Amino acid sequence: MSHSRRHPQCHLRRDTSITTSAISEYVAERVLQPELRSAILRRSKTILRRNLALLHDWIDANSGLLSLVSPQAGGFAFVRYHFDANSTELVHRLRDEMGVMLLPGDVYGLDGYFRIGIGAPRSHLEPGLERIADYVRKNYRRIEPLQQSLTR
């Protein structure tokens, strides 16, 4: 018996994701009108600026464990952590134990970082940042950079 016959709901995804729905197209057409588009962009930029300021304050409060590669544009930032942990393992623990969703840096070849979205409402972002901080403070200690002296 074929997979689609055993699981008839499987074809629904295939059949409904070929194109957008009529309502999605209508909403997109309205949003792309110049007046509304400008208002949405202004709102989005305001949210991102405020959330980036919140993120900077959070990094400052946790500067012994975390630092920031501040984004030049967009709604994501890369946070550097200064403790010994694989980024995939860390974000899986944060997801499982704290209910926080992040993207591990090692998917970008940047182990030692995680990617965080800053476009969410502040009411979601702020508690998530606190959960991350609580978890890393409780479970990790900062790794001090090696002091190397140059002797010849």
N, C-alpha and C positions, 0 to 999 in steps of 0.2 A: 504494500500500500504506500502511495506517495506521501511525502511529508505534508503537503498541503491538504490531502484528504484526511490524514490523521489529526491535523490541526487546522481546521478551516479558517480560523482567525488569522493565520499567517498571511494569506493573500490580501487581507484588508490593508496592511501596511504598504504592501507593494502597489495596490490599486489606488490608494488615497494619497500617496506621497509623490506621485509623478509631477503634479503641479500644485500650485497654491489654490486655496478655495476662493470662491467668489467674494466672500466676506473679507478675506485677507487682502485681496486685490483692491476692494473698495476702500478699506482702511489705509492701505499703502498710498492709494491715489490721493486721499484726503490729506494725509500727513505730508506728502510731498508738495502740496500747494505752498507757494513762497511764503505767505504770511504765517501759516501754521508751522512750516518747517523752521523758520527763523525762531519762533517762540520755543519750539521743542529743543532746538540746538542751544538756545540761551539757558533754558532750564537744565539741560544735561551738563553744560559747562559749569554752571553754578554748583550743581551737586558734586561734580568731579573735583572742583576747586576746594569745596568745603571738606569733602572726604579725604582729599590729599593732605590738607592741613591737619585733620584728625589723625591720619596715618603718621605724619611727621611727629606730632605730639606723642603718639603711642611709641614710636621708635625711640624718641628721646627718653621716655620713661623706662624703656627696656634696653638702653644703649649698651649695657654689658653683654647682652645676649644676642641682640639683633641690630642690624643696620639696613639702610635702604638704598636701592638704586632708584632714585626718583624718576618717574616716567616723564618724558618730554611731551607726550601726547597720549590720548587714549585712556582706557578705564582699567588698566592693569599695572601692577608694580611688582618688582622682584625684591623680596626681602631676603637678606643674607643672614644666616644664623651662625653663631660662633660657638658651636658645640659639636661634639662628635655624633653624627647621625646621618644615615642615608636619607635623602629627601623623600623618596617614595615611601620608605618605612615610616618616616615622621608624619607625612600627610595621611597615611592610612591610620596611624594611631590617633591623630587629631580627629579624623572622621569618626572612627569607631568609639573613642572614649569621650570626645567633647562635642561631637555633632557639627564640626567645622569642615567645610569643603574648600580645599586649596588644590593647586596643581603643583606637583613636585618639579623642582628645577632640573632634575636629571633627565627629564624627557626633552629638555633643550640642551643637554650636555652641560648643565650647570648644577651639579650636585653641591649641596651647601646653600641652596636657595629654595624658596618656594614662591610661586606666583599667586598674588591675591588680587581679587577684583575690587575696585573702589567705586563702582557705579551703583551699588545697592543703596537703598535708603539707609540713612544714618542709624535708624532704629534697628537695623539688621547688622550693619557693619560694626558698630561699637561693641555690642555684646560678643560678637565673634572675635574681635581683637582681644577682648578681655579673657575669653576662654583660651585663646592661643597663649597669651602671656601667663596665665595661671598654670597652664600645662607645662610650658617650657621652664618656668621658674621652679616648679616642683620636681621636674624630672631630669633637668640637665644643669651642668655647670659649664661656665665659659672656658674655652680652651685658650690659653694665653699664647700669643705668637712666639715662636722660637726666637730667642735672642742670639744672634750670630755676630761674632766679632771677626773682623778681618785681620788676620795676622799673616805676615809674610816672613 
